[in-house]
Structures are given as structure tokens and as C-alpha cells.
Amino acid sequence: MKLSIQQISQSLKKSFNLCKRILIITSIVFFFVGNYHICNYYYPLNTEEHVRLWWILKMDIYALIVALCFILASLERTTNIRINLIEKFITSLGIGLAISNVIDRHFKGTESYVQTDIMIVLCVVLVSFYDFQRLKKLAKTHNGNER
């Protein structure tokens, strides 16, 4: 009985360690994409005090994102191909959304959410998915050559 509990515990720990990087990457993308909405939810921009607190929260979220990036850099990478592919897909989404954010701010402005934003997000998702499929095919080829 004690041995099976230890085996279950080790199995759960191993599964969590595999998914830890995915959880952190997903959190980084979530906080990057959602920071504006999070700030507006807690501090609607209707008073001067809320504007001040809104900016403090926004900077705190960016500090959290940077801290998560450092934590991610310190974690050991897995050799599990499936987990690596998922990490790369989510990372591609995050990078694409960050780049599209810069492009959108400089060329379209930040005042409204327009059709251009929808098209940019759709392009980022499609390119990330294409990259994921390409990497998945390469991983299958690579594994086939090792056998």
C-alpha cells in the first residue's frame, strides 16, 4: 500500500514537472494579453485615484510577467517531445501577440478594437498553428531516424 502511494506521488510530481513550464508560459501570455482588461476590471478609469491605481496595477502585472520569465528560464527543459511542442506553440502565440501589439499601437492606434485587431490575432493563431504542425512533423521525422 505504501509503495503504491509513493508511486502515485512520484507519477503526479513527474506530470506536474512536465506541465510546469506550460503553465508558466500560458500565465505569461494570459497576463500580457489580459493586463489592460484586468486593470479596467479592478480600477475603471472614472476617478483620478483609480487612474493612479490602474497604472500601479499595470506595472505590477508587468513585474509579474518579468518574474515569470526569470522563473521559466531557471526551470529545466523536458525531453518530452509533446510537451516541447506545446511549449513552442504557446510561446509562438505569445511572441506573435507581442509583436502584433507593437505594430497595432504604431500603425492603427490604441483607442479602439477594430477589424484589423481581429485579423492580426487570426494571423498570429494561424502562423503559430502552422509552425506547430511543421515542428510536429520534424519531431516525428527525427524520432523515426533515431530508431
N, C-alpha and C positions, 0 to 999 in steps of 0.2 A: 504494500500500500504506500509506504513511504517513498519507495523508488519511483512509483508511477506519478506521485505528486511532484517529485523532483524533475522527472522527465517532462511533465506538463509545464512546469515552471520554466524550465530551460527552453522549451519549444516556444512558449509565449514571449520570453525575453528575446529569443532569436528573431521571431516575427516582428516584434516591436523595433528592434535594432535595424532590421531591413527597411521598415517603413518610416523610421525616424527622419531620415533625410527628406523623404517625400512630404511628410507632414510639415517640416520646416520650410521647404521650398514653396509649398502651397500657401502657408501662412504669409510668407514674404509677398507673394503675388496678390493674395487677398488684401493685405494691408496697403499695398501700393495702389491697387485699383480702387479700393473702397475708402481710402482715407478721407476724401472730401465728403462722402456721404456719412461717414462715422462722425466727423466733426459737425456737420449740419444737424445730425440727429441729436447730439448732446447740447450743442450751442447754436440754435438758429440765430442768424445774423440780424437780430432785431434791437439789440442794445449795444452800447459801447463796451460794456463789461463782457458781453457774450462774444464780441469780435476779438477782444483780447484773449479770452479763454479758448476761443476757436483756434487761434494761431498757436497758443501754447500746446493744445492737444495735437495739432498737426505736427509740430516739431517733435513731440513725444512719440508719435507714431513713426516718424522718420528715424528717430533714435532707436526705436524697437526694431525697425527693418534692418538698420545697420548692425545692431547686436545679433539679430538672427543670421545675418550674412557671416559674421565672425564665428558664430556657433557652428554654422554649416561648414565653414572652411576647416574647423577643427575636428569634425567628425570623419571617421574612417569611411572610405568609399566601399561599397559592396561589390562582390564579383558576380552577383546575381544579375543576369542579363535583363530579365524582365523588369526588375526594379530600376536598373540603369536606364532603360528605355523610357520608363515612366518619368524618371527624374529629368531626362533630357527633354521630353515633351513639355512638361510643366515649365522648365527653365526657358525653353524656346518661346512659350506663350508669354512669360514674364518679360523677357527681353524685347519681344515684338511689341507688347503693350507699352513698355517704357519708351521705346523709340517712336512709336506712333503718337504717344503723348507729347513728346518734344516737337514732332512735325506738326501735329494739330495745333499746339499752342502758338507756333511761329507763323503758320500759314492760314489757319482758319479762326483763331481766337478761342477764348475760353468762356465766352458768355453763354453759349447755348449748346445743347446736344443736338447735332444736326445729322442729316443723312450721311455726310462724309464720315462722321464718327462710326456709324454703323458699318459702313463699307470698310473702313480701316480695321475695325475689330474682326470683321468677317475675313478679311485678307490675312490677318495675323493668325487666326484659327486655322484657316486652310493651309497656309505655309507651314505652320507648326505640325499639322497633321501629316502633310506631305513629307516633311523631314522625319517625323516619327516612323512612317511607313518605309522610307528609304533606309533608316538606321536599323529597323527591324529586319529588313531583307539582308542587309550587310551582316547583321548578327547571325542570322540563320546560315548564311554562306560561310562565315567564319567558323561557326560551330561544326559545320559539315566537313570543313577542311581539317579540323583537329582530330577527327575520328579515325 
